[in-house]
Amino acid sequence: MVYGDRRPYPVAVITVNPEELQKFARDQGIMATDPAVLVKHPKIVERVERIVETKNRELQSYAKIKKFAILPGDFTQEGGELTPTLKVKRKVVAEKYRDVLESLYR
């Protein structure tokens, strides 16, 4: 989810597919299996950063994501972050991950 309402630049909280995360980790020789550890591993962060950079090339400078955080879990209906039609509840995510979002502006 991209966030930046009344902020100097856009940031994002990013979720990753758990199966793909595990597969990428195995392929890279990363022995950890805990998603909270994996999303902080330099190879995982670098991979996500390359994807963000690729997407940023398509955007105007004011819309480019300047910083991001990778979350260890996906947004879910059970967690309250998604509607029944699987749309992100932006206010819920912004509140639930307020500390993470605030850290991206420091």
C-alpha positions as CSV (number, residue, x, y, z in Angstrom):
1,M,0.0,0.0,0.0
2,V,1.4,3.4,-1.0
3,Y,1.0,6.1,1.7
4,G,1.7,9.8,1.6
5,D,-1.3,11.8,2.5
6,R,-0.1,15.3,3.6
7,R,3.5,14.0,3.6
8,P,6.5,15.2,1.7
9,Y,6.9,12.1,-0.4
10,P,5.2,8.7,-0.9
11,V,6.2,5.6,1.0
12,A,4.9,2.0,0.9
13,V,4.3,-1.0,3.0
14,I,4.8,-4.1,0.9
15,T,3.6,-7.6,1.4
16,V,5.1,-10.6,-0.3
17,N,3.6,-13.9,-1.3
18,P,4.7,-16.3,1.5
19,E,5.4,-19.3,-0.9
20,E,7.4,-17.1,-3.3
21,L,9.3,-15.7,-0.3
22,Q,10.3,-19.2,0.9
23,K,11.2,-20.3,-2.7
24,F,13.4,-17.2,-3.3
25,A,15.1,-17.7,0.1
26,R,15.8,-21.3,-0.7
27,D,17.1,-20.4,-4.2
28,Q,19.4,-17.8,-2.6
29,G,20.7,-20.2,0.0
30,I,19.0,-18.4,2.9
31,M,18.4,-20.9,5.7
32,A,15.9,-18.8,7.7
33,T,12.3,-19.8,7.4
34,D,10.7,-17.2,9.7
35,P,9.0,-14.5,7.5
36,A,9.9,-11.8,10.0
37,V,13.5,-12.6,9.6
38,L,13.4,-13.2,5.8
39,V,11.9,-9.8,5.0
40,K,14.8,-8.1,6.7
41,H,17.5,-10.2,4.9
42,P,19.6,-8.0,2.5
43,K,19.0,-10.3,-0.5
44,I,15.2,-10.1,0.0
45,V,15.3,-6.3,0.5
46,E,17.5,-5.9,-2.6
47,R,15.0,-7.9,-4.7
48,V,12.0,-5.9,-3.6
49,E,14.0,-2.7,-4.0
50,R,14.7,-3.6,-7.7
51,I,11.0,-4.2,-8.3
52,V,10.1,-0.8,-6.6
53,E,12.8,0.9,-8.8
54,T,11.3,-0.7,-11.9
55,K,7.8,0.5,-11.1
56,N,9.1,4.0,-10.1
57,R,10.5,4.5,-13.6
58,E,6.9,4.6,-14.9
59,L,5.9,7.4,-12.4
60,Q,6.3,11.1,-12.2
61,S,8.9,12.2,-9.7
62,Y,6.3,13.4,-7.2
63,A,4.7,9.9,-7.2
64,K,7.8,7.8,-6.9
65,I,8.1,5.7,-3.7
66,K,11.1,7.0,-1.8
67,K,11.2,4.5,1.0
68,F,9.4,1.2,1.8
69,A,9.0,-1.5,4.4
70,I,8.4,-5.1,3.8
71,L,5.8,-6.7,6.1
72,P,6.3,-10.3,7.2
73,G,2.6,-11.2,6.6
74,D,0.0,-10.5,4.0
75,F,-3.0,-8.3,4.4
76,T,-6.1,-10.4,5.2
77,Q,-9.8,-10.2,5.9
78,E,-9.3,-11.8,9.2
79,G,-6.7,-9.2,10.2
80,G,-9.1,-6.4,9.1
81,E,-6.9,-5.0,6.4
82,L,-9.0,-6.3,3.5
83,T,-12.7,-6.0,2.5
84,P,-14.7,-9.0,1.5
85,T,-13.9,-8.1,-2.1
86,L,-10.2,-8.0,-1.2
87,K,-9.7,-4.3,-1.4
88,V,-7.2,-2.8,1.0
89,K,-8.8,-0.8,3.9
90,R,-6.3,2.0,3.7
91,K,-7.3,3.6,7.1
92,V,-7.0,0.3,8.9
93,V,-3.6,-0.4,7.4
94,A,-2.4,3.1,8.1
95,E,-3.5,2.8,11.7
96,K,-2.3,-0.7,12.2
97,Y,1.1,0.0,10.7
98,R,1.4,3.6,11.9
99,D,4.8,3.0,13.6
100,V,6.2,1.4,10.4
101,L,4.9,4.3,8.2
102,E,6.2,6.9,10.6
103,S,9.7,5.3,10.6
104,L,9.8,5.7,6.9
105,Y,9.7,9.5,7.3
106,R,12.7,9.6,9.8
